[in-house]
Amino acid sequence: MINELLKEELKTVNDREQEGFQINSLQSADWAMRKLQAIDKHDQEIQKAAQFDLDQTIAWRDRKLTENETNREYFQSLLKDYLYRERQHDKKFKIDTPHGKVTTRKTPAGLKYADATVLKSLRDQGIKEFIRVKEEINKQDLKKAGSVINGKFVLEDGQIVEGVTEKPAGESVKFDL
């Protein structure tokens, strides 16, 4: 688990927070970096322990759901057999109990699609009217084709494109430990 040195590093973090610690030298900055490393290491150990529990729980859940599915299929099969046996005597028979119903429904004939095969066949034959294409903005080309003028994005030919605004440059802080 967590080693003693790491425990000590984390303990001193809490002590310094209460004192109102301030970094004012390279030495204190290095001390803070060690603390950040200790916190990251602790995060990793917590994640590892939690993942172990999650993996066990997920395996248990999957095993139990598989058992339930097997039992579900067994009882559904028994009920379906009973329904069809009774339908031989009464065409409108249905099972209706306080805990549920079993009936049948007519399903209309239709088409079943193997999407990848159908798409390939349509493309190979040049039939495009049955293929939908998803539209999206080509942001790289759009950015190259215009600029922001007075807060509006204007294309080279003068057309204004609504919905494009300038994002100011900024600065972010990056920690490499």
C-alpha positions in Angstrom: 0.0 0.0 0.0 1.2 3.5 0.7 4.7 3.7 2.0 5.7 5.6 5.1 7.6 8.3 3.3 4.5 9.0 1.2 2.4 9.1 4.3 4.7 11.7 5.9 4.7 13.8 2.7 0.9 13.9 2.7 0.8 14.7 6.4 3.0 17.7 6.0 0.7 18.9 3.2 -2.2 19.2 5.6 0.1 20.9 8.3 1.3 23.5 5.8 -2.3 24.2 4.5 -3.3 25.2 8.0 -0.3 27.5 8.4 -1.0 29.4 5.2 2.3 28.3 3.6 3.6 30.5 0.7 6.2 29.5 -1.9 9.0 32.1 -2.1 12.1 30.3 -3.2 13.3 27.5 -5.5 13.7 25.2 -2.4 10.1 25.7 -1.3 8.9 25.3 -4.9 10.8 21.9 -5.0 9.2 21.0 -1.7 5.8 21.7 -3.2 6.6 19.6 -6.3 7.5 16.7 -4.0 4.1 17.1 -2.3 2.4 17.1 -5.7 4.2 13.9 -6.7 3.1 12.3 -3.4 -0.5 13.3 -4.0 -0.3 11.9 -7.5 1.1 8.6 -6.2 -1.6 8.4 -3.6 -4.2 9.1 -6.3 -2.8 6.2 -8.3 -2.9 3.8 -5.3 -6.5 4.8 -4.7 -7.4 4.2 -8.3 -5.7 0.9 -8.3 -7.5 -0.3 -5.2 -10.9 1.0 -6.5 -10.3 -0.7 -9.9 -9.6 -4.0 -8.2 -12.9 -3.7 -6.4 -14.7 -2.6 -9.5 -13.3 -5.5 -11.5 -14.5 -8.0 -8.9 -17.9 -6.4 -8.7 -18.3 -6.3 -12.4 -17.3 -10.0 -12.7 -19.8 -10.9 -10.0 -22.5 -8.8 -11.7 -21.9 -10.4 -15.1 -21.9 -13.9 -13.6 -25.2 -13.2 -11.8 -26.8 -11.6 -14.9 -25.8 -14.6 -17.0 -27.4 -16.9 -14.5 -30.5 -14.8 -14.5 -30.6 -14.8 -18.3 -30.4 -18.6 -18.4 -33.3 -18.8 -15.9 -35.3 -16.2 -17.7 -35.0 -18.1 -21.0 -36.0 -21.3 -19.3 -39.2 -19.9 -17.8 -40.1 -18.0 -20.9 -39.7 -21.2 -22.9 -42.0 -23.0 -20.5 -44.6 -20.3 -20.6 -44.4 -20.0 -24.4 -44.9 -23.8 -24.8 -47.9 -23.7 -22.5 -49.4 -20.7 -24.4 -49.0 -22.5 -27.8 -50.4 -25.8 -26.4 -53.5 -24.0 -25.2 -53.8 -22.0 -28.4 -54.4 -25.3 -30.2 -57.7 -25.5 -28.3 -58.6 -21.8 -28.0 -57.1 -19.4 -30.7 -57.5 -16.4 -28.4 -55.9 -17.9 -25.3 -53.6 -15.8 -23.3 -51.9 -16.1 -19.9 -53.0 -13.5 -17.5 -52.0 -13.7 -13.9 -51.5 -11.2 -11.1 -47.8 -11.3 -11.8 -47.8 -10.7 -15.5 -49.3 -11.5 -18.9 -48.1 -13.6 -21.9 -49.7 -12.8 -25.2 -48.7 -12.8 -28.9 -48.6 -10.1 -31.4 -48.6 -10.2 -35.1 -45.5 -8.7 -36.6 -45.7 -7.5 -40.2 -43.3 -8.8 -42.8 -40.6 -6.3 -43.5 -37.0 -6.0 -44.4 -33.9 -6.9 -42.5 -30.7 -4.9 -43.3 -27.1 -5.9 -43.0 -26.0 -2.2 -43.0 -22.3 -2.7 -44.2 -23.3 -5.0 -47.0 -26.2 -2.8 -48.2 -23.9 0.4 -48.1 -21.2 -1.4 -50.1 -23.8 -2.7 -52.7 -25.3 0.7 -53.1 -21.9 2.4 -53.5 -20.7 -0.2 -56.0 -23.8 0.3 -58.1 -23.5 4.1 -57.9 -26.9 4.5 -56.2 -26.5 7.5 -53.9 -30.1 8.6 -53.2 -30.5 5.9 -50.5 -27.3 6.9 -48.6 -27.4 9.7 -46.0 -24.3 11.8 -45.4 -23.5 13.5 -42.1 -22.7 17.2 -42.5 -20.1 18.8 -40.3 -18.0 22.0 -40.4 -14.5 21.8 -41.9 -13.1 24.1 -39.3 -9.5 24.1 -40.7 -10.5 25.3 -44.2 -13.1 27.7 -42.8 -10.4 29.3 -40.6 -8.1 29.7 -43.6 -10.8 31.2 -45.8 -11.6 34.2 -43.6 -10.8 36.4 -40.6 -12.5 38.2 -37.7 -13.3 41.9 -38.5 -15.0 44.0 -35.8 -16.0 40.9 -33.9 -17.6 39.1 -36.9 -16.1 36.3 -39.0 -15.8 37.4 -42.6 -14.9 35.3 -45.6 -12.5 36.6 -48.2 -15.4 37.5 -50.5 -17.1 39.6 -47.8 -19.7 37.2 -46.6 -20.3 37.1 -42.9 -20.5 33.7 -41.2 -22.8 33.7 -38.2 -21.8 31.7 -35.1 -18.0 32.2 -35.4 -16.4 34.4 -32.7 -12.9 35.1 -31.8 -11.4 33.2 -28.9 -8.7 35.3 -27.2 -5.3 33.8 -26.6 -4.6 32.8 -23.1 -2.2 31.0 -20.9 -2.6 27.9 -18.9 -0.4 26.5 -16.2 1.1 23.0 -16.8 2.6 20.8 -14.1 5.1 18.1 -15.2 6.0 15.9 -12.3 
